[in-house]
Amino acid sequence: MSLKAGTLARALRTASDETGRLRTFFDDLDGQNGRDCDTGSNAELTLATMAEAVEDLNSDESFLAAVESAVSAGIIRGAGNIAQLLTIILATWADAVDPVSDLSPLMVRNMLLTDPVRYPKAFNTWHPAIVYSMENARQAVGGHDMLIPEITELVKNYALDFELALVDHLMDNGTPLDPGAVVLSLFYICLDASVRDDHTLIENFATVLKELVETETMPSPHIRIPETSRAFTLDILIEGSSHDAEAVSTHMVRLGAQHSYVGRTDLFGFGQWRFHVDTSAPLAVYPRSANVKSFRVTDNRPDDLIGVDTLVDSFTEGFTHRGIRLLERKPLQRVERAQVVALTQAPGMVEYLAQAGAVVLLNPTGIDIDTLVMCARASSTGVCLVAPCHEAALTIARAAQQRLDAEQEAPRILIAPTHNDLDVLSIAAACATIFVPQPGGREVAKTMEQLLLSTSKATLEEDSVSRILSSDDEAVITAFEELSHKRPSLWRLLLGGDAGPQTTALVMQLASAAPLTANDQPPEVIVIDGGFSGPSLLQACQ
């Protein structure tokens, strides 16, 4: 049997479905070392995105066309570092196969012998378990100099030896089981199932997982408070040459920002590159020398610092997959927050919005339609609230909303009636901390939708914004007087490109001279250097 587009489509869809069933298990594995408990969720989302892209092709199209579609989906819509790993592996395969309808066993063997760690258009830190397992899997398919087995045997041998090597590495080193390595093993096994139309290895996978976790003490998972150096996670999409990507990476290395990247180029050496970055200062790593197409920021803190994170005392049955009991202890029950996406044109707003709990898109472009769709699909309830800062951002949000509305059983995008960046901040602060009602999932979608709509409506009725039309004293005083009758407890001043040195001083003076709030306290004033060219904004918050 040869490899075709349909082969990869089935493999990715099966891997996505299996990862979805194992998502809690993978997330909890990620939490054993106090990491962010999201490998399973990100893997399911990435594999589903890749599967959808490949399923758009004719099943008889070439395997190369399928791999390139999956790589493109991983670069544009991948989630987390697991997306980087999967995309790099598929990108190495794309470089190794020819654009022919039927791959020969020799071509498939050469494809499996490629080393993703050495892929020239990527940079990543590979877990030792992954490196060891890939080396052993390559040896399993590379030791046939005279007689090359059939494609089915090559794929089976690679998948099986990767899995066995993963077990050996755990036994020999006693290191914690890496969830990324397990996801990759599952992907290879699903490829084998698609090629041979035999799910035996998938059925055995649960038993292998049970043996792996039984070798560990399996402490209760927890999400570690991130180090200052990785307070925020960024996903950046740029367009440019390999030189451009390398320059961005070099700059991040000099700044000490932990990152990975992967990309593909066309015949002219031009392409798209996805950077996954952990940093303490998002704007410091903004690629100023590259063409940035998407800049997404999230706060790395666990929900118990933004919301609540608890164990459910009544949950005692552990976790079972395909009849195999994988976890004897209570898994981590995360009380999830609402999915809110903030679209802003002000670089200075990025950290404020992320710390409020929103996913932040800075200067969104047309390519962020895909980003919004991905964010909606990442919502556990299937409901996502998008807050646009201006008309162009509203157009992007509506395009994403219409795309999902055309699909069956798709998540829903709600659009908040926001018109400027301070409106967006109010919505993020009020809505991104709303807890998902129990028991969670799609069952509470209607409740979640009502909560988001009512909260956003009430928030925008309470918080009012006035534009400061120039840097003149009169313009600042006029904007303040338009809002002073509300006697707010908080003033927010967002400085735009026309702000003069006296703008902040004028607002501080006017606020100090205004009547006290209802609590007989002077109002607080927060000044944000927006770093954008638009007019300054003044907001009165209750």
Secondary structure, DSSP 8 states (H G I E B T S, - for coil): ---BHHHHHHHHHHHHHHHHHTHHHHHHHHHHTT--S-HHHHHHHHHHHHHHHHHTS-TTSBHHHHHHHHHHHHHHH--HHHHHHHHHHHHHHHHHS-S-SS--HHHHHHHHT--GGG-TTEE----HHHHHHHHHHHHHHH--SS----HHHHHHHHHHHHHHHHHHHHHHH-----HHHHHHHHHHHHHHHHHHT--HHHHHHHHHHHHHHHTS-----------GGGSEEEEEEEEEEHHHHHHHHHHHHHHT-EEEEEEEE-TTSEEEEEEEEEES-GGGG--TTSEEEEEEEEE-S-HHHHS-----TT--S-EEETTEEEESS-------B-EEEEEES-GGGHHHHHHTT-EEEES--TTHHHHHHHHHHH-TTSEEEEE-SSHHHHHHHHHHHHHHHTSTT--EEEE----SHHHHHHHHHHHTT-B--TT-GGGGHHHHHHHHHHHHHHHHHH-EEEEE-SSSHHHHHHHHHHHHTT--SEEEEEE-TT--TTHHHHHHHHHHHS---TTS---EEEEEE--SSS-EEEEEE-
